[in-house]
Amino acid sequence: MIIDAHYHLAAREWYSEGWWQTVNGMYINGMRNLGIEMPPEMVMETMIPALWDPEGEALINDMETNGIDKTVLLPMDFWLMYGEPEVSLEGQLKAFSDLQSKHPDKIIAYATVDARRPNAADFLVHAIKEWGLKGLNLYPQTGFFMNDAVTYKVLEKAYELGLPVTCHTGQFGAVPLRAKYGDPIHLDDVTQEFPNMIITAGHMAFGWHEQLFYTAGLRYNIMTDISAWQDVAHANYLKFCKVLRHALDRLGPHRVLFGTDNPYVSALMSTRAYADIIRDLPQKAPEGITFTEAEVNAILGENAARILSLS
């Protein structure tokens, strides 16, 4: 079973223009690192619209074509940083709920809400109870810490509802997102306040992965996912294997999840191609680094299935 535990369904009207300008800048810098120069207006006119899939049709087709069993959708709330988009957060989450209802065997949709929104905790309860969403996604790099008092008000409701929580961790170079809020050390307080809540630290905290692994090593309700590490897997396979091996050694094979961060990095590597890299680790890992079939199966789907009570 392959479960992509970190996917962002996107549509132009779900996020304000400022977000798409941020993504545009990330793409330009990424291509520059690959020796490719493209005018910003060309990126905005060609690459950015390719991300938009409001009905989820491209996602479902990709899953069926490439053998991806389930995808976890993580909506994002950027209202305070970028302003309210054309479609309200309520409208977005209803769209996620509708797609989940249409494809219950393939789609698992989370809720989101910026903890600083008025009545954010009540909004979360409504999203779960009325729209049937299955978890909570938080994006602290927009300006709040996971261990802030205001965040705890939302986490308390998530805890009461028994929800798994995904939290984006690590440094984000794209302005105006703020790296300091993604420091995984702030999860230490959260795990002790909510000891039975499963928290997935998205992106293996990127450059802070060592800190995450050592923190999570003794905080047994912290998981992590490998989303947005495709560039490392592609450009520096040895480093990728070393970091993933360290994650498994510190957290154990039952606490590492497969995820992509697509569609934002799908131009670099498809979901299937990334899954194949993980599947082939027992045979293709560099000399001196070993992975077992059991670890691969756990990463690709078994761990997410357990968290989401799918098995």
C-alpha positions as CSV (number, residue, x, y, z in Angstrom):
1,M,0.0,0.0,0.0
2,I,1.2,3.5,-0.9
3,I,-0.2,6.4,1.1
4,D,0.9,10.0,0.3
5,A,0.5,11.5,3.8
6,H,1.4,15.1,2.7
7,Y,-0.4,16.5,-0.4
8,H,-1.7,20.1,-1.0
9,L,-4.6,20.2,-3.3
10,A,-4.5,23.7,-4.8
11,A,-6.7,26.2,-6.7
12,R,-6.0,29.8,-7.8
13,E,-8.9,31.2,-5.8
14,W,-8.1,29.3,-2.6
15,Y,-5.1,31.4,-1.9
16,S,-4.4,35.1,-2.3
17,E,-2.1,36.5,-5.0
18,G,0.7,37.0,-2.5
19,W,1.0,33.2,-2.0
20,W,1.3,32.6,-5.7
21,Q,3.9,35.2,-5.9
22,T,5.8,33.4,-3.2
23,V,5.5,30.1,-5.0
24,N,6.7,31.9,-8.2
25,G,9.8,33.1,-6.4
26,M,10.5,29.6,-5.1
27,Y,10.3,28.1,-8.6
28,I,12.5,30.8,-10.1
29,N,15.2,30.2,-7.4
30,G,14.9,26.5,-7.7
31,M,15.4,26.6,-11.4
32,R,18.3,29.0,-11.1
33,N,20.0,26.4,-8.8
34,L,19.6,23.9,-11.7
35,G,21.1,26.4,-14.2
36,I,17.7,27.3,-15.8
37,E,16.7,30.9,-16.2
38,M,13.1,31.8,-16.9
39,P,11.3,35.1,-16.7
40,P,9.0,35.5,-13.7
41,E,6.0,36.3,-15.8
42,M,6.6,33.1,-17.8
43,V,6.7,31.0,-14.6
44,M,3.5,32.7,-13.4
45,E,1.7,32.1,-16.7
46,T,2.8,28.5,-17.4
47,M,4.0,26.6,-14.3
48,I,1.8,28.1,-11.6
49,P,-1.6,27.3,-13.3
50,A,-0.4,23.7,-13.8
51,L,-0.8,23.3,-10.0
52,W,-4.5,24.2,-9.9
53,D,-6.8,21.2,-9.5
54,P,-9.9,22.4,-7.6
55,E,-12.0,19.3,-8.4
56,G,-9.2,16.9,-7.7
57,E,-9.5,15.3,-11.1
58,A,-5.8,15.4,-12.0
59,L,-5.0,14.0,-8.5
60,I,-7.4,11.0,-8.8
61,N,-6.2,10.3,-12.4
62,D,-2.6,10.3,-11.2
63,M,-3.4,8.0,-8.3
64,E,-5.1,5.5,-10.5
65,T,-2.5,5.7,-13.2
66,N,0.5,5.3,-10.8
67,G,-0.9,3.0,-8.2
68,I,-1.1,5.4,-5.3
69,D,-3.7,3.9,-2.9
70,K,-4.6,6.9,-0.7
71,T,-3.7,10.6,-0.4
72,V,-4.0,12.8,2.6
73,L,-5.0,16.4,1.7
74,L,-3.5,19.2,3.8
75,P,-5.3,22.5,3.3
76,M,-3.5,25.7,4.4
77,D,-4.8,28.9,6.0
78,F,-2.8,32.0,5.0
79,W,-5.4,34.7,5.8
80,L,-3.4,36.7,8.2
81,M,-0.2,36.7,6.1
82,Y,-1.7,37.2,2.7
83,G,-5.2,38.3,3.2
84,E,-8.5,36.5,2.6
85,P,-8.7,34.7,-0.8
86,E,-11.7,34.7,-3.1
87,V,-13.0,31.5,-1.7
88,S,-13.4,31.5,2.1
89,L,-11.7,28.9,4.3
90,E,-15.1,27.4,4.9
91,G,-15.6,27.1,1.2
92,Q,-12.2,25.4,0.7
93,L,-12.8,22.9,3.5
94,K,-16.2,22.0,2.0
95,A,-14.5,21.3,-1.3
96,F,-12.0,19.0,0.5
97,S,-14.9,17.3,2.2
98,D,-16.8,16.9,-1.0
99,L,-13.8,15.3,-2.7
100,Q,-13.4,12.9,0.2
101,S,-17.0,12.0,0.0
102,K,-16.7,11.4,-3.7
103,H,-13.7,9.2,-3.3
104,P,-13.8,7.7,0.2
105,D,-11.5,4.9,-0.7
106,K,-8.8,7.2,-2.0
107,I,-9.0,10.6,-0.3
108,I,-8.4,11.5,3.4
109,A,-8.9,15.2,4.0
110,Y,-7.7,17.2,7.0
111,A,-9.0,20.5,8.3
112,T,-6.9,23.6,8.9
113,V,-7.3,26.9,10.7
114,D,-4.9,29.6,11.7
115,A,-4.9,29.5,15.5
116,R,-5.1,33.3,15.6
117,R,-8.5,33.4,13.8
118,P,-11.4,34.4,16.0
119,N,-13.2,31.3,17.2
120,A,-10.6,29.1,15.6
121,A,-11.2,26.2,18.0
122,D,-14.9,26.2,17.4
123,F,-14.3,26.4,13.6
124,L,-12.2,23.2,13.9
125,V,-14.9,21.4,15.8
126,H,-17.4,22.3,13.1
127,A,-15.1,21.2,10.3
128,I,-14.7,17.8,11.9
129,K,-18.2,17.2,13.0
130,E,-20.1,18.7,10.1
131,W,-17.9,18.1,7.2
132,G,-16.3,14.8,8.3
133,L,-12.6,15.9,8.0
134,K,-10.1,13.6,9.5
135,G,-7.3,15.5,11.1
136,L,-5.7,19.0,11.6
137,N,-3.0,20.6,9.5
138,L,-1.1,23.6,10.9
139,Y,1.4,25.9,9.2
140,P,3.2,27.9,11.9
141,Q,5.6,29.6,9.5
142,T,2.9,32.1,8.9
143,G,3.6,33.6,12.3
144,F,2.8,31.5,15.3
145,F,4.6,28.9,17.5
146,M,3.2,25.5,18.1
147,N,3.5,26.0,21.9
148,D,1.8,29.4,21.9
149,A,-1.1,29.8,24.2
150,V,-3.4,30.6,21.3
151,T,-2.3,27.5,19.4
152,Y,-3.1,25.4,22.5
153,K,-6.7,26.4,22.3
154,V,-7.0,24.7,18.9
155,L,-4.8,21.8,19.9
156,E,-7.0,21.2,22.9
157,K,-10.0,20.7,20.7
158,A,-7.9,18.4,18.4
159,Y,-6.9,16.4,21.4
160,E,-10.5,16.1,22.6
161,L,-11.6,14.9,19.1
162,G,-8.7,12.4,18.9
163,L,-7.3,14.0,15.7
164,P,-3.9,13.3,14.2
165,V,-2.1,16.6,13.7
166,T,0.4,17.5,11.0
167,C,2.7,20.5,11.6
168,H,5.0,21.9,9.0
169,T,8.5,22.1,10.4
170,G,11.8,23.4,9.1
171,Q,13.2,26.5,7.4
172,F,11.4,28.1,4.5
173,G,13.4,30.5,2.5
174,A,10.4,32.0,0.7
175,V,9.5,35.5,2.0
176,P,7.3,36.3,3.9
177,L,7.2,32.9,5.6
178,R,9.3,32.9,8.8
179,A,11.7,30.1,9.5
180,K,11.8,30.5,13.3
181,Y,8.3,29.3,13.8
182,G,9.1,26.0,12.2
183,D,11.8,25.0,14.7
184,P,10.9,21.5,15.9
185,I,12.1,22.2,19.4
186,H,8.7,23.8,20.0
187,L,7.0,20.4,19.6
188,D,8.7,19.3,22.9
189,D,6.2,21.4,24.9
190,V,3.3,20.2,22.8
191,T,4.0,16.5,23.2
192,Q,4.1,16.9,27.0
193,E,0.9,18.9,27.1
194,F,-0.9,16.4,24.8
195,P,0.9,13.1,25.4
196,N,-1.4,10.9,23.4
197,M,-1.9,13.2,20.4
198,I,-0.1,12.0,17.3
199,I,1.9,14.9,15.8
200,T,3.6,14.5,12.4
201,A,6.4,16.9,11.8
202,G,6.2,17.6,8.1
203,H,9.3,17.7,5.9
204,M,11.7,16.0,8.5
205,A,12.3,19.7,9.5
206,F,14.6,20.1,6.5
207,G,17.9,21.6,7.8
208,W,16.8,21.1,11.4
209,H,16.3,17.3,11.0
210,E,19.0,16.4,13.5
211,Q,17.2,18.5,16.2
212,L,13.9,16.9,15.2
213,F,15.3,13.3,15.4
214,Y,16.9,13.8,18.8
215,T,13.8,15.5,20.2
216,A,11.4,12.9,18.8
217,G,13.6,10.1,19.9
218,L,12.2,10.5,23.4
219,R,8.9,12.0,22.5
220,Y,7.0,8.9,21.3
221,N,4.0,10.7,19.8
222,I,6.0,12.6,17.3
223,M,6.1,11.2,13.7
224,T,7.7,12.7,10.7
225,D,7.2,12.6,6.9
226,I,9.7,12.8,4.1
227,S,7.8,15.3,2.0
228,A,9.8,17.8,-0.2
229,W,13.0,15.8,0.1
230,Q,12.8,14.8,-3.6
231,D,15.5,17.3,-4.6
232,V,17.9,15.7,-2.2
233,A,17.0,12.2,-3.3
234,H,17.5,13.3,-6.9
235,A,20.7,15.4,-6.5
236,N,22.4,13.7,-3.5
237,Y,21.1,10.1,-3.1
238,L,23.8,9.3,-0.5
239,K,22.8,12.2,1.7
240,F,19.1,11.3,1.4
241,C,19.8,7.7,2.4
242,K,21.9,8.8,5.4
243,V,19.2,11.2,6.7
244,L,16.4,8.7,6.2
245,R,18.5,6.0,7.9
246,H,19.1,8.3,10.8
247,A,15.4,9.1,11.1
248,L,14.6,5.4,11.2
249,D,17.3,4.7,13.8
250,R,16.2,7.6,16.1
251,L,12.4,7.4,15.8
252,G,12.0,3.7,14.8
253,P,10.5,2.5,11.5
254,H,7.0,2.9,12.8
255,R,7.2,6.7,13.0
256,V,8.3,7.7,9.5
257,L,5.8,8.4,6.8
258,F,5.9,8.7,3.0
259,G,4.7,12.1,1.7
260,T,5.5,14.3,-1.3
261,D,4.3,18.0,-0.8
262,N,2.9,17.7,-4.3
263,P,1.8,19.3,-6.5
264,Y,4.4,21.9,-5.6
265,V,7.4,19.6,-6.4
266,S,5.8,17.3,-8.9
267,A,7.7,18.9,-11.8
268,L,10.9,17.5,-10.2
269,M,9.5,14.1,-9.4
270,S,6.2,12.3,-9.6
271,T,4.6,10.6,-6.6
272,R,5.3,7.2,-8.2
273,A,8.9,8.0,-8.9
274,Y,9.5,9.1,-5.3
275,A,7.7,6.0,-4.0
276,D,9.9,3.8,-6.2
277,I,13.0,5.4,-4.7
278,I,11.8,4.3,-1.3
279,R,10.7,0.8,-2.5
280,D,14.1,0.2,-4.1
281,L,16.2,1.2,-1.0
282,P,16.9,-2.4,0.1
283,Q,18.5,-3.1,-3.2
284,K,20.0,0.3,-4.2
285,A,21.1,2.0,-1.0
286,P,24.8,3.0,-1.0
287,E,27.3,0.6,0.4
288,G,27.2,0.6,4.2
289,I,23.6,1.8,4.5
290,T,20.9,-0.8,4.8
291,F,17.1,-0.8,4.7
292,T,14.7,-3.7,5.1
293,E,11.6,-4.6,3.2
294,A,9.7,-4.2,6.5
295,E,10.9,-0.6,6.9
296,V,10.0,0.2,3.4
297,N,6.5,-1.1,3.8
298,A,6.0,0.8,7.0
299,I,7.1,4.1,5.4
300,L,5.1,3.7,2.2
301,G,1.8,3.0,3.8
302,E,1.6,0.9,7.0
303,N,2.4,3.8,9.4
304,A,-0.1,6.2,7.9
305,A,-2.8,3.5,7.8
306,R,-2.3,2.9,11.5
307,I,-2.4,6.6,12.4
308,L,-5.6,7.1,10.3
309,S,-7.2,3.9,11.7
310,L,-7.3,2.4,8.2
311,S,-6.1,-1.0,9.4
